[in-house]
């Protein structure tokens, strides 16, 4: 009977495993430990070479220190039983003549030697796979694994939790070890509003490279052989060109000459897909085979897998370092520096919006010029290298475009004599998906707030909540609320003027100014309210409405309310220098000051003090201070 099983021999393997497990349990050493024997055989077939009659020290180490800690949820009291059962099963295979006694004897000694390390690895949650972390949380929350409905409810609830909570449990999803953060200090980023998760997921599903990784994992299935150098076989590479939809050419022909493809490393996009999958632990090299990796199961979580694959290409592999990886002539001398510059370029797009590609290329070249020594390089060579860097930057942007992270527009393409296309001009901007990625990247090194959590609130609740936020975040939250309520937003805000406190009313008014002329009808409803009509005047003036009338005529009370509100919004300088005289123009400011002191309002003292302090005309300033004295002494 054979004890070698390939990936396609699942039924035969199951029969052999069950038979060996039963026979082992009948021995004194195997009593009550058949579950250990079945488990190690599953690992040997599913992740290693499928040879149940051959066990190397490398196999033992991988199972005890890699697969068990990553995959299996173990009760602490069972930890000692696993190496005990493993060693006993190995010796059983030798006694039964299934494996060479000397070989499995050595393997059993390795098990005993690794026993304390196995304990440490099993208890170290940094070794746990994403799946094990997730199921451990489910177990801790009382979910029964045998209840599929309960598991489904748990998964739906878990996927709705904030990313920070999910990352705290699962760790940064699929993030390879050793990833650097942007090397420069990052200033706080402006608040952003993100689309709903279903829109982001839809965008992520439409991207090129994650889809290629998903197709590659499906193609690999339970495992496929690799070359001696750890690359995909040529026959697999030929098939994958069509399966992955790459632009690679097998045995390409140029003119009359055919260039034989001798390695899948020469199929650039197929090989890069393979590297992304391996470096993200979606696939795993094991000896001469490639197998599903610890993160293969994460592909079902669209955004988490997208984020991990994005990080793998742009922060671990480096799109330009991959492109020039086989360059022996120094053409790609700037590859690593260019890759390190990409996150900073993306953060500039995050902060400032669309930017000129030519301008970004000039900035990157300036950085490279200041980093490297070009003292002995001719001007002609410098011009050539500058053009090369621009072409490389545009290629890096192409990778980002295929990852759905940027949108490139306005590029001019000009055919060249050599048959290539010269690209110039154009602009680049982050897509919503790219903004989502960069927010997650940036939030590890600086403040990068997400707003939009208040979109469903009533207007009064919105203003009360926004009052407790920093000014920039408050404005962003309210703008997100306005976008959500569309045409009704202005009227809903105006209705709060009668109930909101001073801070809330100020936030609402600033928002109406940002809405602009579209809020005209709503703001006009305040004209009939003698306590609020001055807001209409300020709004009309600041939005440049043609019928704005600042003159308060013979109404000192309105004069005080108007200037008081201007001070609240724009400060005493604006109120005194831009508003005071026009507001009192019918009788003049001096005449208004002779009457204003009688106005019994909280703003009266504030207005008179501002005019008395700020007004450049000494006579008017003195009159204001005199009026303020009379106001304070009126009782």
Phi, psi and omega in degrees: 000135180278147176237024175250126184227128176273174183300331183274359185255047186298314183297316180296320178298315182301320179297313181295319180298312182297321179295314180295322179298316180296315180296320180295319181295339180280349179273156178302322182285341184258359183300128180066012180239014179300327179298328177291314180301315180298320181295315181291327176292321176301316178297317182298321180278317187283332187234342183248229188257000177074011181263103182281352180256008180221120184229113181262161174305326179294322176299315182298315182296318180296319182290314185283321186258348180247295189288313180300307180300325184283324194254329195253129173277118187240136171286141181305325182289345180267352186301319182287336182288332184292306176297326178298310179294324180297309181298317180296321180294321178298314179296324176301318180298323177292317181295327181277357181076013180280323178234161179292125183305318182297317183295313182285337174295316177296318180298320178296323176296323178297320178303313182295322180294328182271356184309307181295326178291325177297317178303313183294317182294321182294327183271350181272108186290351175290344178272353186284142174287167178301317181298317181294319178300316183296313181292331176295320177295317179301316180298317181294337180265012173084017180278131178273125182298332181279000182252096184298327179294319179295319178295320180295318178296319179298315182296319179297319178293316183297320182291345177269353182288153178302150181301325181298320179291319180293317180295328179296331179272311187268347189081164177303116191298128176058016184282118179295152180293151173082012180288134180272150171269165177309134192283337181268159177291131184257124176288155179308142182263155181291153177296148178229158173250127180259149176294167175301154184300325182294328176290319177295319178298318179299318178294319181295322180295336183271001184276155190287303191289316175300323178295322177296320179296318179299317180293322179295317179298319176298321180294319181293326178059232180278353178146151176217155180287153176244168173286172179297337180265010175081023179251166176296148177294152180299319180298319177294319179300320179299316180292324186289338177305314179282319183297318182273346181070041181270171179263011179294156177234131179268130184049060185294150179243128176239112186068233180265358187256133176256130180255112183292133175277115186253355180204146177292347174295339178275353171266086196306313185281326174297314182293322179294321176301317178298316181295318179300316180296318182289314184292337177268004182065021173284323169242162184218127172284132176221100184064236182262020181229158170246134187229164172302137181265178182302333183261009179300324181289344182285343183301335177291338175268097195302309185288321180296316180291321178301314181298316180296318179292323177299312179300321182298313182287312191269345180237349177248303179286309185085114185299321180281327176294326175291316183301322183255018183299328180261012183280119179256003185252000176083013180295328182259040183301338184263004191302311183292321179294321179295317178298321179290338180279337186302313179301324180290323176298316181295325177292327176294320176296321178299317186280322192246348183090197184304142180226156177290131178293321178299319179294319178296319179297321178295320178295317180295319178297319178300318178299314180294320181297324180279347182267321184257162181267114180245022186300325184260014182260133182290160179298323180295319179292322178298319179297320179295317180293323178299317178295323179295319179296320179297317179298319180295319179297318178296324177293319176299321177295327177298317177300317179296323177297319179289342173268008176069019188265336181226160173238124182252132182217159172072020181279136176264128180248127183235122178296141177251165184299326183284358180096352179274172181248126175268129180251140179212161177067196178093170178225164181225142179218154174287140169278168174304323178293319177294323177295319178299315179298311185291331175296319180292319178295311185291329184295346177279346184232351181200178176280124179220072189292144172254132179243171182121355182290343183262008188299331185270357185285159167292161184300318180297316179296321179302309184294323179295317180290319181293334180298337182268000183261158170304152189305314183294317180293322179299314180297319180294320178296317181292321178297322176296320177298317179299314179300323182290323184267352173051235189294338181277349190299314185299313181294322178297323179290318180300322181295341179281345185300333183276346185237337185286154174283181185301318181294314180297319179295323177296318178296319180296318182294318178300323180292319178298325175296321180290328176294322175080211186304335179297343180266005186305308184300318180293315182295323182300337180294345179277350186298331183273359181257112184297344178269348186232355186297336180294335177295328178296316180299310181299317182297317181295319179295314185285341175260009176063034176292138189289336184261019181291133180233111183274345187291122178270002176057235182257029186246088181299327180297315179294323177303315181294315180298320182294308182291328177298319179291321179297318177300318180299318185275313190241355176098165185294326181300312180296318182298316184283312188279330184253338189242328190301307183293312177300326181289336182250017194296332182300310180252353181093155185292322180298317179295323179294322181294332179289343183250334189298328186300341180278349183289121183266077179223153178299331184283344187301312181297321180297316182293312181295321178295322179295313180296318181294336182263321192261327189302133183286339179277116184299324182295316180292318179299318179294321178296323179294318180294324178294318178296323179295319178298317180295323179296317181289336184259006189297336181278000000 
